[in-house]
Amino acid sequence: QVQLVESGGGLVQAGDSLRLSCAASGRTFSTYAMGWFRQAPGKEREFVSAISWFGGTTYYADSVKGRFTISRDNAKNTVYLQMNSLKPEDTAVYYCAEARNILQVRTTPDYWGQGTQVTVSS
């Protein structure tokens, strides 16, 4: 029932910025946490960031702290990932995810998007 659709990926040079968006529809729960994951070629999917319903709690992987910022607009059912100072190692397919709480979104999300490609050249 729940659909998550990512957008905003593309090809950029190192040091540039991108903002990813994830729009949710067919809501199952009244409140929910959202998160972002990524998967690079030859690597397992890894956690990037997560945000609670009101946005008061956020988590970031060490590799993106200080460069990426997660935010949400609940009136639009949308979560964002602002990515600054991009590096070639950020190249991956980025997926958004949803769960009932911020702990679950880190471990076993209830729903996944289809992913959007981010490519950073050197």
DRENMARDREN-815573 format. One line per field, with one value per residue: residue number from 0; residue in one letter; y, x, z of N, C-alpha, C in turn. Coordinates in nm, 4 decimals, always signed. Layout:
N
k = (NUM,...)
r = (A,...)
n_v = (Y,...)
n_u = (X,...)
n_w = (Z,...)
ca_v = (Y,...)
ca_u = (X,...)
ca_w = (Z,...)
c_v = (Y,...)
c_u = (X,...)
c_w = (Z,...)
This chain:
122
k = (0,1,2,3,4,5,6,7,8,9,10,11,12,13,14,15,16,17,18,19,20,21,22,23,24,25,26,27,28,29,30,31,32,33,34,35,36,37,38,39,40,41,42,43,44,45,46,47,48,49,50,51,52,53,54,55,56,57,58,59,60,61,62,63,64,65,66,67,68,69,70,71,72,73,74,75,76,77,78,79,80,81,82,83,84,85,86,87,88,89,90,91,92,93,94,95,96,97,98,99,100,101,102,103,104,105,106,107,108,109,110,111,112,113,114,115,116,117,118,119,120,121)
r = (Q,V,Q,L,V,E,S,G,G,G,L,V,Q,A,G,D,S,L,R,L,S,C,A,A,S,G,R,T,F,S,T,Y,A,M,G,W,F,R,Q,A,P,G,K,E,R,E,F,V,S,A,I,S,W,F,G,G,T,T,Y,Y,A,D,S,V,K,G,R,F,T,I,S,R,D,N,A,K,N,T,V,Y,L,Q,M,N,S,L,K,P,E,D,T,A,V,Y,Y,C,A,E,A,R,N,I,L,Q,V,R,T,T,P,D,Y,W,G,Q,G,T,Q,V,T,V,S,S)
n_v = (-0.1203,+0.1286,+0.3620,+0.4666,+0.7139,+0.8112,+1.0988,+1.3308,+1.2490,+1.2272,+1.3183,+1.4560,+1.6687,+1.6184,+1.7848,+1.9235,+1.9722,+1.7995,+1.7517,+1.5125,+1.3792,+1.2196,+1.1026,+1.0023,+0.7893,+0.6481,+0.5993,+0.4022,+0.4086,+0.6428,+0.8021,+0.8018,+0.7019,+0.8056,+0.7230,+0.7074,+0.5023,+0.3575,+0.1963,+0.0930,-0.0111,-0.3511,-0.3542,-0.3941,-0.2856,+0.0155,+0.2051,+0.5497,+0.7871,+0.8958,+1.0038,+1.1188,+1.1336,+1.4032,+1.5262,+1.5807,+1.4035,+1.2818,+1.0745,+0.9988,+0.8366,+0.7906,+0.8520,+1.0544,+1.2635,+1.6069,+1.6772,+1.5870,+1.6498,+1.5605,+1.6079,+1.6806,+1.7242,+1.7033,+1.7789,+1.7508,+1.4886,+1.4120,+1.3418,+1.4690,+1.4696,+1.6548,+1.6883,+1.7838,+1.8915,+1.6654,+1.3471,+1.1182,+0.8614,+0.8690,+0.7842,+0.5920,+0.3925,+0.5449,+0.4868,+0.5470,+0.4863,+0.3609,+0.3343,+0.2393,+0.3518,+0.5207,+0.3458,+0.1043,+0.1820,+0.1931,-0.0736,-0.2781,-0.1741,-0.0994,-0.0328,+0.0282,+0.2476,+0.2665,+0.3561,+0.5938,+0.7033,+0.8273,+0.9812,+1.0674,+1.2370,+1.2565)
n_u = (+0.0820,+0.1912,+0.3844,+0.7035,+0.8867,+1.1788,+1.3727,+1.5897,+1.8526,+2.1675,+2.4429,+2.7369,+3.0217,+3.3059,+3.2812,+3.0528,+2.6922,+2.3853,+2.0308,+1.8265,+1.4958,+1.2156,+0.9049,+0.6133,+0.3265,-0.0044,-0.0218,+0.0355,+0.0794,+0.0108,+0.2158,+0.5642,+0.9028,+1.1726,+1.4288,+1.7541,+1.9411,+2.2263,+2.3796,+2.6712,+2.8561,+2.9503,+2.9386,+2.7712,+2.4387,+2.4214,+2.3615,+2.2704,+2.1365,+1.8836,+1.5592,+1.3340,+0.9730,+0.8928,+1.1251,+1.3094,+1.5050,+1.7902,+2.0072,+2.3311,+2.5533,+2.9022,+3.0597,+2.9295,+2.8728,+2.8492,+2.8458,+2.6109,+2.2575,+1.9575,+1.6061,+1.2517,+0.9182,+0.6249,+0.3680,+0.3783,+0.4398,+0.7077,+1.0554,+1.3888,+1.7263,+1.9945,+2.2905,+2.6121,+2.9438,+3.0249,+3.1795,+3.3761,+3.3468,+3.0896,+2.9303,+2.6601,+2.3562,+2.0843,+1.8498,+1.5311,+1.3617,+1.1060,+0.9711,+0.8080,+0.9319,+1.2381,+1.4407,+1.3722,+1.3830,+1.6513,+1.7280,+1.5323,+1.3472,+1.0020,+0.9128,+1.0449,+1.1928,+1.2424,+1.4914,+1.7501,+1.9989,+2.3162,+2.5996,+2.9321,+3.1924,+3.5531)
n_w = (+0.0000,+0.0827,-0.0927,-0.1896,-0.3440,-0.4863,-0.5882,-0.7634,-0.7963,-0.9802,-1.2029,-1.0869,-1.0088,-0.7910,-0.4809,-0.5403,-0.4913,-0.4114,-0.3779,-0.2532,-0.2777,-0.1246,-0.1708,-0.0063,-0.0218,+0.0308,+0.3095,+0.6012,+0.8832,+1.1515,+1.2562,+1.1730,+1.1154,+0.9009,+0.6620,+0.4962,+0.2774,+0.1073,-0.1766,-0.3133,-0.6092,-0.5876,-0.3106,+0.0095,+0.0999,+0.2831,+0.5825,+0.5848,+0.6873,+0.9257,+1.0474,+1.2985,+1.3609,+1.4309,+1.3682,+1.5644,+1.6402,+1.4883,+1.2899,+1.1622,+0.9381,+1.0027,+0.7827,+0.6450,+0.8140,+0.8895,+0.6249,+0.4973,+0.5326,+0.6807,+0.6475,+0.6917,+0.5615,+0.6833,+0.6076,+0.3376,+0.3142,+0.2705,+0.2659,+0.2842,+0.1611,+0.1896,+0.0251,+0.0514,-0.0495,-0.2029,-0.2606,-0.4622,-0.3491,-0.2547,-0.4547,-0.5543,-0.5493,-0.4085,-0.1546,-0.0090,+0.3035,+0.5272,+0.8573,+1.1691,+1.3882,+1.4846,+1.5529,+1.4270,+1.1571,+1.1123,+1.1229,+1.0283,+0.8002,+0.7141,+0.4603,+0.1315,-0.1127,-0.4739,-0.5475,-0.6411,-0.8654,-0.7790,-0.8943,-0.8590,-0.9928,-1.0150)
ca_v = (+0.0000,+0.2449,+0.3818,+0.5648,+0.7478,+0.9001,+1.1814,+1.4269,+1.1967,+1.2726,+1.3157,+1.5801,+1.6625,+1.6245,+1.9156,+1.9761,+1.9375,+1.7469,+1.7292,+1.4031,+1.3855,+1.0943,+1.1292,+0.8848,+0.7862,+0.5276,+0.5904,+0.2980,+0.4493,+0.7841,+0.8606,+0.7108,+0.7507,+0.7909,+0.7113,+0.6918,+0.4032,+0.3600,+0.0761,+0.1156,-0.1344,-0.4461,-0.3380,-0.4148,-0.1659,+0.0714,+0.3128,+0.6843,+0.8839,+0.8702,+1.1158,+1.0846,+1.1949,+1.5476,+1.5764,+1.6133,+1.3066,+1.2427,+0.9940,+1.0021,+0.7546,+0.8696,+0.8914,+1.1686,+1.3665,+1.7370,+1.7020,+1.5575,+1.6913,+1.5034,+1.6891,+1.6300,+1.8116,+1.6082,+1.8242,+1.7015,+1.3481,+1.4082,+1.3515,+1.5202,+1.4496,+1.7544,+1.6326,+1.8839,+1.8470,+1.5264,+1.2792,+1.0020,+0.7470,+0.8805,+0.7262,+0.4768,+0.4053,+0.5880,+0.4390,+0.5925,+0.3799,+0.4047,+0.2418,+0.2973,+0.4268,+0.5464,+0.2264,+0.0079,+0.2277,+0.1595,-0.2178,-0.3501,-0.0853,-0.1604,-0.0037,+0.0787,+0.3048,+0.1976,+0.4038,+0.6933,+0.6953,+0.9430,+0.9562,+1.1792,+1.2224,+1.3205)
ca_u = (+0.0000,+0.2790,+0.4761,+0.8086,+0.9446,+1.2939,+1.4079,+1.6956,+1.9849,+2.2283,+2.5881,+2.7992,+3.1641,+3.3452,+3.2644,+2.9201,+2.5819,+2.2592,+1.9267,+1.7366,+1.3628,+1.1409,+0.7637,+0.5399,+0.1822,-0.0656,+0.0270,-0.0170,+0.0866,-0.0128,+0.3485,+0.6643,+1.0380,+1.2216,+1.5728,+1.8208,+2.0466,+2.2889,+2.4508,+2.7703,+2.8909,+3.0330,+2.9271,+2.6398,+2.3630,+2.4631,+2.2819,+2.3216,+2.0778,+1.7460,+1.4947,+1.2113,+0.8506,+0.8965,+1.2547,+1.3922,+1.6136,+1.8501,+2.1289,+2.4110,+2.6727,+3.0238,+3.1143,+2.8582,+2.8524,+2.9028,+2.8259,+2.4720,+2.1553,+1.8260,+1.4951,+1.1237,+0.8021,+0.5162,+0.2518,+0.3974,+0.4802,+0.8333,+1.1812,+1.4941,+1.8655,+2.0818,+2.4247,+2.7111,+3.0833,+3.0194,+3.3040,+3.3551,+3.3023,+2.9462,+2.8622,+2.5798,+2.2122,+2.0308,+1.7150,+1.4654,+1.2949,+1.0097,+0.9395,+0.7241,+1.0156,+1.3702,+1.5227,+1.3376,+1.4254,+1.7928,+1.7506,+1.4393,+1.2402,+0.8786,+0.8958,+1.1606,+1.1746,+1.3099,+1.6281,+1.7910,+2.1432,+2.4022,+2.7342,+3.0216,+3.3183,+3.6674)
ca_w = (+0.0000,+0.0904,-0.2041,-0.1684,-0.4727,-0.4747,-0.7021,-0.7387,-0.8248,-1.1035,-1.2183,-1.0426,-0.9814,-0.6508,-0.4215,-0.5721,-0.4024,-0.4617,-0.2791,-0.2845,-0.2191,-0.1190,-0.1469,+0.0397,-0.0421,+0.0831,+0.4476,+0.6875,+1.0229,+1.1763,+1.2685,+1.1207,+1.0944,+0.7646,+0.6536,+0.3675,+0.2640,-0.0239,-0.2154,-0.4171,-0.6803,-0.5158,-0.1664,+0.0685,+0.1303,+0.4102,+0.6398,+0.5642,+0.7786,+0.9674,+1.1154,+1.3681,+1.3094,+1.4465,+1.3264,+1.6785,+1.6505,+1.3608,+1.2938,+1.0411,+0.9304,+1.0221,+0.6539,+0.5879,+0.9152,+0.8537,+0.4822,+0.4610,+0.6271,+0.6565,+0.6953,+0.6434,+0.5568,+0.7023,+0.5321,+0.2017,+0.3226,+0.1973,+0.3377,+0.1987,+0.1982,+0.1299,+0.0184,+0.0158,-0.0554,-0.2466,-0.2925,-0.5496,-0.2709,-0.2318,-0.5697,-0.5144,-0.5599,-0.2801,-0.1279,+0.1124,+0.3767,+0.6276,+0.9653,+1.2734,+1.4800,+1.4297,+1.5714,+1.3237,+1.0254,+1.1047,+1.1169,+0.9417,+0.7533,+0.6662,+0.3189,+0.0575,-0.2446,-0.5831,-0.5542,-0.7391,-0.8849,-0.7570,-0.9438,-0.8310,-1.0648,-0.9523)
c_v = (+0.1262,+0.2454,+0.4923,+0.5883,+0.8504,+0.9808,+1.2711,+1.3767,+1.2489,+1.2582,+1.4520,+1.5585,+1.6679,+1.7679,+1.9779,+1.9263,+1.8812,+1.7404,+1.6207,+1.4228,+1.2472,+1.1257,+1.0001,+0.9000,+0.6544,+0.4980,+0.4821,+0.3417,+0.5999,+0.8619,+0.7567,+0.7805,+0.7241,+0.7830,+0.6984,+0.5870,+0.4198,+0.2295,+0.1074,-0.0163,-0.2230,-0.4374,-0.3656,-0.2815,-0.1159,+0.1872,+0.4466,+0.7811,+0.8438,+0.9899,+1.0696,+1.1642,+1.3473,+1.6086,+1.6082,+1.5211,+1.2700,+1.1607,+1.0034,+0.9007,+0.8439,+0.9248,+1.0162,+1.2806,+1.4963,+1.7730,+1.6848,+1.6060,+1.6310,+1.5953,+1.6314,+1.7384,+1.7194,+1.6486,+1.7749,+1.5532,+1.3236,+1.4209,+1.3910,+1.4784,+1.5505,+1.7037,+1.7397,+1.8222,+1.7007,+1.4750,+1.1623,+0.8796,+0.7551,+0.8215,+0.5974,+0.4978,+0.4369,+0.5488,+0.5075,+0.4777,+0.4387,+0.2950,+0.3147,+0.3776,+0.4334,+0.4285,+0.1269,+0.0527,+0.2006,+0.0121,-0.2894,-0.2595,-0.1614,-0.1437,+0.0564,+0.1462,+0.2272,+0.2418,+0.5078,+0.6965,+0.8296,+0.9054,+1.0813,+1.1520,+1.2995,+1.4291)
c_u = (+0.0860,+0.3729,+0.5749,+0.8787,+1.0552,+1.3126,+1.5254,+1.8363,+2.0380,+2.3785,+2.6447,+2.9487,+3.1910,+3.3381,+3.1289,+2.8160,+2.4637,+2.1603,+1.8333,+1.6034,+1.2997,+0.9978,+0.6911,+0.3909,+0.1278,-0.0239,-0.0433,-0.0254,+0.0664,+0.1170,+0.4512,+0.7992,+1.0801,+1.3733,+1.6216,+1.9304,+2.1107,+2.3626,+2.5409,+2.8017,+2.9847,+3.0264,+2.7850,+2.5706,+2.3994,+2.3724,+2.3503,+2.2694,+1.9350,+1.6927,+1.3636,+1.0936,+0.8554,+1.0300,+1.3491,+1.5108,+1.6614,+1.9753,+2.1980,+2.5241,+2.7955,+3.0781,+3.0490,+2.8347,+2.9218,+2.8838,+2.6804,+2.3784,+2.0212,+1.7195,+1.3651,+1.0173,+0.6808,+0.3884,+0.2574,+0.4329,+0.6119,+0.9524,+1.2893,+1.6310,+1.9486,+2.2249,+2.5201,+2.8506,+3.0939,+3.1565,+3.2763,+3.3049,+3.1556,+2.8652,+2.7909,+2.4363,+2.1599,+1.8839,+1.6580,+1.3869,+1.2051,+0.9884,+0.8616,+0.8031,+1.1568,+1.4649,+1.4973,+1.3841,+1.5742,+1.8161,+1.6630,+1.3240,+1.1185,+0.8617,+1.0228,+1.1168,+1.2537,+1.4551,+1.6503,+1.9437,+2.2101,+2.5431,+2.8186,+3.1553,+3.4294,+3.7258)
c_w = (+0.0000,-0.0293,-0.1684,-0.3009,-0.4534,-0.6027,-0.6636,-0.7644,-0.9569,-1.1022,-1.1827,-1.0249,-0.8317,-0.5999,-0.4464,-0.4727,-0.4791,-0.3466,-0.3286,-0.2134,-0.2218,-0.0797,-0.1140,+0.0122,+0.0105,+0.2262,+0.5283,+0.8330,+1.0374,+1.1896,+1.2251,+1.1114,+0.9505,+0.7656,+0.5110,+0.3794,+0.1272,-0.0487,-0.3339,-0.4868,-0.5994,-0.3653,-0.1200,+0.0912,+0.2700,+0.4524,+0.6183,+0.6699,+0.8133,+1.0444,+1.1773,+1.3129,+1.3158,+1.4040,+1.4397,+1.6993,+1.5115,+1.3851,+1.1590,+1.0502,+0.9434,+0.8904,+0.5950,+0.6883,+0.8756,+0.7090,+0.4392,+0.5713,+0.5877,+0.7153,+0.6411,+0.6479,+0.5640,+0.6291,+0.3882,+0.1976,+0.2489,+0.2912,+0.2374,+0.2515,+0.1205,+0.1391,-0.0334,+0.0149,-0.0971,-0.2890,-0.3859,-0.4736,-0.2295,-0.3466,-0.5294,-0.5603,-0.4209,-0.2678,-0.0044,+0.1731,+0.4844,+0.7304,+1.0732,+1.3762,+1.4253,+1.4508,+1.4583,+1.1855,+1.0036,+1.0745,+1.0148,+0.8989,+0.7026,+0.5156,+0.2607,-0.0713,-0.3477,-0.6008,-0.6625,-0.7445,-0.8592,-0.8008,-0.9261,-0.8993,-0.9944,-1.0406)
